[in-house]
Protein backbone atom coordinates (compact mmCIF):
# COMPACT_ATOMS: atom_id res chain seq x y z
CA UNK A 1 0.00 0.00 0.00
CA UNK A 2 1.34 3.41 -0.95
CA UNK A 3 2.25 5.55 2.03
CA UNK A 4 2.23 9.33 2.03
CA UNK A 5 4.93 10.57 4.38
CA UNK A 6 3.69 12.42 7.45
CA UNK A 7 6.22 15.18 6.84
CA UNK A 8 5.13 15.72 3.23
CA UNK A 9 1.48 15.63 4.24
CA UNK A 10 1.68 18.67 6.52
CA UNK A 11 0.17 21.71 4.72
CA UNK A 12 1.94 25.07 5.08
CA UNK A 13 0.35 27.27 7.72
CA UNK A 14 -2.51 29.36 6.43
CA UNK A 15 -3.06 27.44 3.18
CA UNK A 16 -6.00 25.03 2.91
CA UNK A 17 -5.45 21.77 1.10
CA UNK A 18 -6.78 21.11 -2.41
CA UNK A 19 -6.70 17.55 -3.75
CA UNK A 20 -7.23 16.97 -7.48
CA UNK A 21 -7.63 13.34 -8.52
CA UNK A 22 -7.17 12.42 -12.17
CA UNK A 23 -6.03 9.69 -14.53
CA UNK A 24 -2.76 10.51 -16.24
CA UNK A 25 0.61 11.35 -14.73
CA UNK A 26 0.52 15.04 -13.76
CA UNK A 27 4.13 14.97 -12.54
CA UNK A 28 5.47 13.51 -15.80
CA UNK A 29 3.49 16.03 -17.85
CA UNK A 30 4.83 18.83 -15.65
CA UNK A 31 8.39 17.63 -16.30
CA UNK A 32 7.81 17.62 -20.07
CA UNK A 33 6.39 21.14 -19.93
CA UNK A 34 9.22 22.56 -17.82
CA UNK A 35 11.77 20.84 -20.08
CA UNK A 36 10.28 22.65 -23.07
CA UNK A 37 8.80 19.58 -24.76
CA UNK A 38 5.61 20.05 -26.82
CA UNK A 39 2.23 19.13 -25.39
CA UNK A 40 0.55 15.94 -26.60
CA UNK A 41 -3.06 17.17 -26.50
CA UNK A 42 -4.81 20.51 -26.68
CA UNK A 43 -5.00 22.57 -23.48
CA UNK A 44 -2.66 20.13 -21.68
CA UNK A 45 -0.16 22.74 -20.59
CA UNK A 46 -2.80 25.41 -20.05
CA UNK A 47 -4.43 23.00 -17.61
CA UNK A 48 -1.11 22.33 -15.84
CA UNK A 49 -0.39 26.05 -15.50
CA UNK A 50 -3.91 26.69 -14.21
CA UNK A 51 -3.53 24.02 -11.51
CA UNK A 52 -0.10 25.38 -10.58
CA UNK A 53 -1.62 28.85 -10.25
CA UNK A 54 -4.05 27.54 -7.65
CA UNK A 55 -1.05 27.10 -5.34
CA UNK A 56 -1.22 30.83 -4.69
CA UNK A 57 -4.21 30.13 -2.45
CA UNK A 58 -4.05 26.39 -1.73
CA UNK A 59 -1.67 23.62 -0.88
CA UNK A 60 -2.30 21.71 -4.12
CA UNK A 61 -1.83 17.96 -4.44
CA UNK A 62 -2.60 16.10 -7.65
CA UNK A 63 -3.29 12.41 -7.15
CA UNK A 64 -2.54 10.74 -10.47
CA UNK A 65 -4.00 7.29 -11.05
CA UNK A 66 -1.17 6.08 -13.25
CA UNK A 67 1.48 3.43 -13.80
CA UNK A 68 4.34 5.42 -12.19
CA UNK A 69 4.37 5.40 -8.38
CA UNK A 70 5.77 8.72 -7.21
CA UNK A 71 5.56 11.51 -4.67
CA UNK A 72 7.14 14.62 -6.18
CA UNK A 73 7.34 18.22 -5.07
CA UNK A 74 6.99 20.18 -8.31
CA UNK A 75 6.93 23.75 -6.98
CA UNK A 76 6.08 25.52 -3.73
CA UNK A 77 2.72 24.14 -2.54
CA UNK A 78 2.41 21.98 -5.70
CA UNK A 79 2.82 18.25 -5.36
CA UNK A 80 2.13 15.17 -7.51
CA UNK A 81 1.42 11.70 -6.11
CA UNK A 82 1.11 8.67 -8.37
CA UNK A 83 -0.77 5.49 -7.41
CA UNK A 84 -1.86 2.57 -9.57
CA UNK A 85 -5.58 2.03 -10.11
CA UNK A 86 -5.35 -1.43 -8.53
CA UNK A 87 -4.24 0.10 -5.21
CA UNK A 88 -7.00 2.69 -5.02
CA UNK A 89 -9.30 0.68 -2.78
CA UNK A 90 -11.37 1.91 0.13
CA UNK A 91 -8.57 1.57 2.67
CA UNK A 92 -6.07 3.49 0.51
CA UNK A 93 -8.64 6.21 -0.22
CA UNK A 94 -9.41 6.69 3.46
CA UNK A 95 -5.73 6.80 4.38
CA UNK A 96 -4.96 9.40 1.71
CA UNK A 97 -7.80 11.68 2.73
CA UNK A 98 -6.86 11.38 6.41
CA UNK A 99 -3.20 12.19 5.75
CA UNK A 100 -3.75 14.94 3.19
CA UNK A 101 -6.82 16.40 4.97
CA UNK A 102 -7.96 18.44 1.96
CA UNK A 103 -10.36 21.34 2.39
CA UNK A 104 -11.55 20.78 -1.21
CA UNK A 105 -11.59 17.73 -3.50
CA UNK A 106 -11.87 17.76 -7.30
CA UNK A 107 -12.46 14.31 -8.73
CA UNK A 108 -11.92 14.03 -12.47
CA UNK A 109 -12.99 10.39 -12.82
CA UNK A 110 -15.70 8.48 -10.95
CA UNK A 111 -13.67 6.53 -8.37
CA UNK A 112 -16.26 5.10 -5.92
CA UNK A 113 -13.81 4.42 -3.04
CA UNK A 114 -12.69 8.07 -3.02
CA UNK A 115 -16.26 9.31 -3.31
CA UNK A 116 -17.28 7.16 -0.36
CA UNK A 117 -14.31 8.28 1.75
CA UNK A 118 -14.99 11.95 0.96
CA UNK A 119 -18.68 11.54 1.87
CA UNK A 120 -17.82 10.02 5.26
CA UNK A 121 -15.52 12.93 6.00
CA UNK A 122 -17.78 15.62 4.57
CA UNK A 123 -15.04 16.93 2.24
CA UNK A 124 -16.50 19.49 -0.21
CA UNK A 125 -16.22 17.68 -3.53
CA UNK A 126 -16.57 18.66 -7.19
CA UNK A 127 -16.99 15.63 -9.45
CA UNK A 128 -15.73 16.83 -12.85
CA UNK A 129 -16.01 13.93 -15.28
CA UNK A 130 -15.68 13.25 -18.99
CA UNK A 131 -17.77 10.08 -19.04
CA UNK A 132 -20.79 8.92 -20.99
CA UNK A 133 -22.77 6.84 -18.50
CA UNK A 134 -24.58 3.65 -19.48
CA UNK A 135 -26.44 1.08 -17.41
CA UNK A 136 -26.88 -2.08 -19.46
CA UNK A 137 -28.24 -5.08 -17.61
CA UNK A 138 -28.78 -5.65 -13.91
CA UNK A 139 -25.13 -5.09 -12.98
CA UNK A 140 -25.02 -1.85 -14.91
CA UNK A 141 -28.17 -0.59 -13.21
CA UNK A 142 -26.72 -1.51 -9.82
CA UNK A 143 -23.48 0.37 -10.58
CA UNK A 144 -25.49 3.41 -11.68
CA UNK A 145 -27.59 3.29 -8.49
CA UNK A 146 -24.47 3.07 -6.32
CA UNK A 147 -22.78 5.92 -8.16
CA UNK A 148 -25.88 8.11 -7.87
CA UNK A 149 -25.86 7.61 -4.10
CA UNK A 150 -22.18 8.55 -3.94
CA UNK A 151 -22.80 11.70 -5.99
CA UNK A 152 -25.59 12.90 -3.73
CA UNK A 153 -25.00 14.73 -0.48
CA UNK A 154 -24.52 18.20 0.99
CA UNK A 155 -20.74 18.02 0.40
CA UNK A 156 -21.31 17.83 -3.40
CA UNK A 157 -22.88 21.02 -4.80
CA UNK A 158 -23.25 19.59 -8.30
CA UNK A 159 -21.82 17.10 -10.77
CA UNK A 160 -19.94 18.38 -13.82
CA UNK A 161 -19.49 16.37 -17.01
CA UNK A 162 -17.81 17.14 -20.31
CA UNK A 163 -20.11 18.13 -23.17
CA UNK A 164 -23.84 17.91 -23.67
CA UNK A 165 -24.56 14.23 -24.30
CA UNK A 166 -22.35 13.01 -21.45
CA UNK A 167 -24.03 15.50 -19.11
CA UNK A 168 -27.47 14.34 -20.20
CA UNK A 169 -26.44 10.74 -19.54
CA UNK A 170 -25.83 11.66 -15.89
CA UNK A 171 -29.50 12.65 -15.72
CA UNK A 172 -30.90 9.84 -17.83
CA UNK A 173 -28.77 6.96 -16.53
CA UNK A 174 -27.74 8.02 -13.02
CA UNK A 175 -31.00 9.80 -12.21
CA UNK A 176 -29.36 13.06 -11.14
CA UNK A 177 -31.40 16.24 -11.27
CA UNK A 178 -30.73 18.44 -14.35
CA UNK A 179 -30.43 21.33 -11.88
CA UNK A 180 -27.32 19.67 -10.39
CA UNK A 181 -25.56 18.57 -13.61
CA UNK A 182 -23.13 21.15 -15.02
CA UNK A 183 -21.74 20.74 -18.55
CA UNK A 184 -18.15 21.92 -19.04
CA UNK A 185 -15.77 22.30 -21.95
CA UNK A 186 -12.19 23.18 -22.80
CA UNK A 187 -11.22 26.54 -24.25
CA UNK A 188 -12.42 27.55 -27.69
CA UNK A 189 -10.25 26.63 -30.64
CA UNK A 190 -9.68 28.94 -33.58
CA UNK A 191 -10.45 27.35 -36.99
CA UNK A 192 -8.14 27.57 -39.98
CA UNK A 193 -8.96 30.73 -41.93
CA UNK A 194 -8.97 29.06 -45.35
CA UNK A 195 -11.70 26.67 -46.41
CA UNK A 196 -11.16 23.78 -48.79
CA UNK A 197 -13.04 23.35 -52.05
CA UNK A 198 -12.26 19.78 -53.10
CA UNK A 199 -9.96 16.79 -52.70
CA UNK A 200 -6.92 17.36 -54.94
CA UNK A 201 -7.01 13.73 -56.11
CA UNK A 202 -10.40 12.20 -55.29
CA UNK A 203 -9.16 8.77 -56.40
CA UNK A 204 -6.44 8.88 -53.73
CA UNK A 205 -7.96 10.56 -50.66
CA UNK A 206 -5.64 11.08 -47.70
CA UNK A 207 -7.35 10.18 -44.41
CA UNK A 208 -6.14 11.02 -40.91
CA UNK A 209 -6.86 9.28 -37.59
CA UNK A 210 -5.71 10.49 -34.17
CA UNK A 211 -6.35 8.48 -31.03
CA UNK A 212 -5.39 5.40 -29.07
CA UNK A 213 -4.42 2.36 -31.11
CA UNK A 214 -7.18 0.00 -30.05
CA UNK A 215 -10.28 -1.69 -31.38
CA UNK A 216 -12.83 0.19 -29.28
CA UNK A 217 -11.50 3.49 -30.60
CA UNK A 218 -12.36 2.24 -34.11
CA UNK A 219 -8.93 1.90 -35.68
CA UNK A 220 -9.70 -1.61 -36.91
CA UNK A 221 -12.83 -0.30 -38.61
CA UNK A 222 -10.67 2.28 -40.42
CA UNK A 223 -8.37 -0.43 -41.76
CA UNK A 224 -11.27 -2.61 -42.87
CA UNK A 225 -12.92 0.37 -44.57
CA UNK A 226 -9.65 1.17 -46.33
CA UNK A 227 -9.50 -2.38 -47.70
CA UNK A 228 -13.09 -2.04 -48.97
CA UNK A 229 -12.23 1.25 -50.70
CA UNK A 230 -9.22 -0.33 -52.41
CA UNK A 231 -11.34 -3.17 -53.72
CA UNK A 232 -13.70 -0.56 -55.16
CA UNK A 233 -10.93 1.39 -56.88
CA UNK A 234 -10.32 4.20 -54.40
CA UNK A 235 -6.63 4.17 -53.46
CA UNK A 236 -7.12 5.81 -50.08
CA UNK A 237 -4.24 6.35 -47.64
CA UNK A 238 -4.49 6.43 -43.85
CA UNK A 239 -2.15 8.21 -41.45
CA UNK A 240 -2.45 7.13 -37.80
CA UNK A 241 -1.22 9.15 -34.82
CA UNK A 242 -1.62 7.91 -31.27
CA UNK A 243 -0.40 5.84 -28.36
CA UNK A 244 -0.25 2.06 -28.29
CA UNK A 245 1.78 -0.82 -29.69
CA UNK A 246 1.97 -0.33 -33.47
CA UNK A 247 3.16 -3.87 -34.26
CA UNK A 248 -0.23 -5.67 -34.28
CA UNK A 249 -1.70 -2.85 -36.36
CA UNK A 250 1.15 -3.01 -38.86
CA UNK A 251 0.58 -6.77 -39.09
CA UNK A 252 -3.15 -6.25 -39.59
CA UNK A 253 -2.54 -3.67 -42.31
CA UNK A 254 -0.16 -6.11 -44.00
CA UNK A 255 -2.73 -8.92 -43.84
CA UNK A 256 -5.20 -6.62 -45.61
CA UNK A 257 -2.62 -5.69 -48.26
CA UNK A 258 -2.40 -2.11 -46.98
CA UNK A 259 1.22 -1.86 -45.80
CA UNK A 260 2.09 0.73 -48.45
CA UNK A 261 -0.85 3.01 -47.66
CA UNK A 262 -1.02 2.96 -43.83
CA UNK A 263 1.43 5.20 -41.97
CA UNK A 264 1.74 4.55 -38.23
CA UNK A 265 3.20 7.80 -36.91
CA UNK A 266 3.21 7.10 -33.16
CA UNK A 267 2.57 9.82 -30.59
CA UNK A 268 2.85 13.29 -32.13
CA UNK A 269 2.92 16.68 -30.43
CA UNK A 270 -0.51 18.29 -30.55
CA UNK A 271 0.68 20.98 -32.94
CA UNK A 272 1.79 18.30 -35.42
CA UNK A 273 -1.53 16.49 -35.07
CA UNK A 274 -3.38 19.65 -36.00
CA UNK A 275 -1.00 20.35 -38.90
CA UNK A 276 -1.55 16.81 -40.18
CA UNK A 277 -5.32 17.23 -39.97
CA UNK A 278 -5.14 20.37 -42.09
CA UNK A 279 -2.75 18.75 -44.58
CA UNK A 280 -4.91 15.66 -45.11
CA UNK A 281 -8.13 15.54 -47.09
CA UNK A 282 -10.39 14.30 -44.30
CA UNK A 283 -10.37 13.40 -40.61
CA UNK A 284 -11.97 10.23 -39.26
CA UNK A 285 -13.25 9.83 -35.67
CA UNK A 286 -14.53 6.22 -35.61
CA UNK A 287 -15.09 5.48 -31.89
CA UNK A 288 -17.29 2.49 -31.07
CA UNK A 289 -20.09 2.83 -28.46
CA UNK A 290 -18.16 0.79 -25.90
CA UNK A 291 -15.38 3.40 -25.81
CA UNK A 292 -16.27 5.63 -22.82
CA UNK A 293 -15.70 9.27 -23.68
CA UNK A 294 -17.44 12.61 -23.59
CA UNK A 295 -16.58 14.56 -26.72
CA UNK A 296 -12.97 14.04 -27.85
CA UNK A 297 -10.60 16.81 -28.84
CA UNK A 298 -10.22 15.20 -32.26
CA UNK A 299 -13.74 16.32 -33.19
CA UNK A 300 -13.01 19.94 -32.25
CA UNK A 301 -9.60 19.85 -33.92
CA UNK A 302 -10.89 18.09 -37.02
CA UNK A 303 -13.50 20.78 -37.54
CA UNK A 304 -10.92 23.50 -36.88
CA UNK A 305 -8.63 22.00 -39.53
CA UNK A 306 -11.28 22.60 -42.25
CA UNK A 307 -10.65 19.06 -43.51
CA UNK A 308 -14.15 17.52 -43.57
CA UNK A 309 -14.95 15.32 -40.61
CA UNK A 310 -16.26 11.76 -40.81
CA UNK A 311 -17.39 10.45 -37.43
CA UNK A 312 -19.31 7.54 -35.98
CA UNK A 313 -22.73 7.72 -34.37
CA UNK A 314 -21.21 7.04 -30.93
CA UNK A 315 -23.79 8.02 -28.26
CA UNK A 316 -21.55 10.84 -27.04
CA UNK A 317 -21.42 12.33 -30.55
CA UNK A 318 -24.97 11.67 -31.66
CA UNK A 319 -26.85 14.84 -32.58
CA UNK A 320 -23.84 17.09 -31.98
CA UNK A 321 -22.78 16.99 -35.64
CA UNK A 322 -25.50 17.07 -38.31
CA UNK A 323 -24.86 14.60 -41.12
CA UNK A 324 -24.21 16.47 -44.36
CA UNK A 325 -23.75 19.81 -42.57
CA UNK A 326 -21.05 19.68 -39.90
CA UNK A 327 -19.63 16.38 -41.16
CA UNK A 328 -20.61 12.93 -42.34
CA UNK A 329 -21.89 10.38 -39.84
CA UNK A 330 -21.55 6.59 -40.27
CA UNK A 331 -22.74 3.61 -38.24
CA UNK A 332 -20.21 2.85 -35.52
CA UNK A 333 -18.32 -0.46 -35.82
CA UNK A 334 -19.46 -0.74 -39.47
CA UNK A 335 -16.53 -0.51 -41.95
CA UNK A 336 -18.93 -0.71 -44.91
CA UNK A 337 -20.77 2.38 -43.67
CA UNK A 338 -17.47 4.19 -43.08
CA UNK A 339 -16.24 3.31 -46.57
CA UNK A 340 -19.50 4.61 -48.05
CA UNK A 341 -19.03 7.94 -46.26
CA UNK A 342 -15.52 8.31 -47.70
CA UNK A 343 -16.83 7.45 -51.18
CA UNK A 344 -19.62 9.98 -50.81
CA UNK A 345 -17.15 12.72 -49.94
CA UNK A 346 -14.79 11.84 -52.79
CA UNK A 347 -17.61 11.84 -55.34
CA UNK A 348 -19.23 15.13 -54.35
CA UNK A 349 -16.96 18.18 -54.46
CA UNK A 350 -19.88 20.49 -53.61
CA UNK A 351 -20.51 18.51 -50.42
CA UNK A 352 -16.80 18.60 -49.60
CA UNK A 353 -16.69 22.39 -49.98
CA UNK A 354 -19.89 22.83 -47.96
CA UNK A 355 -18.55 20.78 -45.05
CA UNK A 356 -15.27 22.70 -45.02
CA UNK A 357 -17.07 26.05 -45.14
CA UNK A 358 -19.54 25.01 -42.43
CA UNK A 359 -16.90 23.67 -40.05
CA UNK A 360 -16.63 26.93 -38.07
CA UNK A 361 -20.35 27.05 -37.27
CA UNK A 362 -20.33 23.34 -36.41
CA UNK A 363 -17.35 23.88 -34.13
CA UNK A 364 -19.00 26.79 -32.33
CA UNK A 365 -22.17 24.75 -31.76
CA UNK A 366 -20.22 22.15 -29.77
CA UNK A 367 -19.30 24.52 -26.95
CA UNK A 368 -21.78 24.10 -24.11
CA UNK A 369 -21.29 25.20 -20.52
CA UNK A 370 -18.42 26.51 -18.47
CA UNK A 371 -14.77 26.30 -19.36
CA UNK A 372 -13.09 23.91 -16.94
CA UNK A 373 -10.98 26.61 -15.30
CA UNK A 374 -14.06 28.77 -14.64
CA UNK A 375 -15.90 25.76 -13.23
CA UNK A 376 -13.07 25.06 -10.79
CA UNK A 377 -12.85 28.70 -9.67
CA UNK A 378 -16.58 28.81 -8.95
CA UNK A 379 -16.34 25.65 -6.86
CA UNK A 380 -13.26 26.76 -4.94
CA UNK A 381 -14.79 30.16 -4.14
CA UNK A 382 -18.20 28.76 -3.18
CA UNK A 383 -18.12 24.99 -2.50
CA UNK A 384 -21.47 25.12 -0.72
CA UNK A 385 -23.20 26.85 -3.68
CA UNK A 386 -24.44 29.77 -1.58
CA UNK A 387 -24.53 31.98 -4.68
CA UNK A 388 -26.52 29.49 -6.76
CA UNK A 389 -23.79 29.10 -9.39
CA UNK A 390 -24.63 25.41 -9.86
CA UNK A 391 -28.24 26.01 -10.89
CA UNK A 392 -27.29 28.92 -13.18
CA UNK A 393 -24.79 26.83 -15.12
CA UNK A 394 -26.66 23.50 -14.98
CA UNK A 395 -28.44 21.75 -17.83
CA UNK A 396 -31.71 23.15 -16.50
CA UNK A 397 -30.32 26.65 -16.09
CA UNK A 398 -28.97 26.63 -19.66
CA UNK A 399 -32.23 25.23 -21.01
CA UNK A 400 -30.57 22.21 -22.64
CA UNK A 401 -32.08 19.34 -20.69
VENCOR-V627078 format. One record per helix or strand. SS is the DSSP state (@ for helix, = for strand). FROM is the first residue (numbers start at 1). LEN is the number of residues. If there is no record, write none. Layout:
{{SS:FROM:LEN} {SS:FROM:LEN}}
This chain:
{{@:6:4} {=:16:8} {@:26:9} {@:44:13} {=:58:8} {=:70:6} {=:78:6} {@:85:3} {@:90:11} {=:104:4} {@:112:10} {=:125:5} {@:137:14} {=:159:4} {@:164:9} {=:181:5} {=:206:5} {@:219:13} {=:237:5} {@:247:9} {=:262:5} {@:270:10} {=:282:4} {@:297:9} {=:308:5} {=:323:1} {=:327:4} {@:335:13} {@:349:9} {@:359:8} {=:370:2} {@:372:10} {@:389:5} {=:394:1} {@:395:4}}
